[in-house]
């Protein structure tokens, strides 16, 4: 009984977070914004987790046991591409990345 409650609570909370990040992605109005890109990454990640939970509950059984992990892989690849692209364009534009903490006022 406890597993049943925690599983459905987890799925419910994942759907709530899916709605929140979907709303944030729609609200950003521009695919180039960091808010949209991170929201898209988190949405893909959440979908992978939902699929993992549904498959582990034996709701779907068509020989696709690893599809949730493959969706997670897609999310991680998207995240890596997102970071490398942002890094490349910031370097190309000549923007500096702060390397030293002495640039910040810490007091």
N, C-alpha and C positions, 0 to 999 in steps of 0.2 A: 504493500500500500504506500509506503514512504517513497519508493522509487517512482511509482505512478504520479504522486503529487509533485515531486521535485522535477520530473521530466516535463510534465505539462506546465509547471511554473516557469521552467527554463525556456520552453518554447514560447510561452506567452510573453515573457520579458524580451526574448529575441525579436518577436514580431513588433513589440512596442519600440525597441531600439531601431528596427528596420524602418518603421514609420518616421521616427525622429530624423534619422540620417537621410531618408528619402526627401523629407520636407526641407532639410538644410541644403541638399543638392539642388532641389527645384528653386529654392529661395536665392541661390547664388547667381542665377541667370547667365553665367558665363563659364564655359568648360575650361577656360584657362586659369580660373581662380584656384588658389590652394584649397579653399573651403570645398569647392565642388570635387576636386580630385581626391581629397582625403575622404570625403563622404562616399564617393563611388567605390573607393578601396574598401571602406568599412561595410558598405552594402554587400559587396561581393563576398566578403569574409563572413558576414552574418548569414547570407544565403547558404554558404558552404556548411556552416555549423547547423543550421536548421535541417539541411539534407542529411547530415551525419546523424542527427538525433532521430529523424523520421526513419532512416534505414535501421538504426540500432533498435528501434521499437518494433521492427519487423512489419511495418506498414507497407513497405515497398520491397519486393524481392524479385528482381529481374536480372540478377547477375551484375548489379552495379554497386557493389559494396564500397568501392573506392571513389565513387563520384564526388563525395563530400570533400575528400582530401585533394582531388583534382581541382575542385573549385577553389579551395584554399591556395593551391599552387598558383592558379590564375591570379588570385588577389595579391600574392607575394610578388609575382612577376610584374604586375601593374604597379605595385608600390616601388619596386626597384627602378622600373622605367621612369616613373614619376620623379623620383629623387635624382636620378642621373640626368634626366632632361633638364630639370631645374638647375642643377649644378652646372651643366654645360652652358646653358644660356646665361647664367649669371657670370661665369668666367668669360664668355664671349663678349658680354656687354661691359666687361671691365670692373664689375662690382667686386669689392673685397669681402672676404669672409673673415670674421673676427676670429683671430687665433689666440689672442692673449686676454686674460681676465683683467689686466691692468687698465683696459679701455673702459671698464665699468666702474662706477662709483659704488663701493661696497660698504658704505657706512652710514 
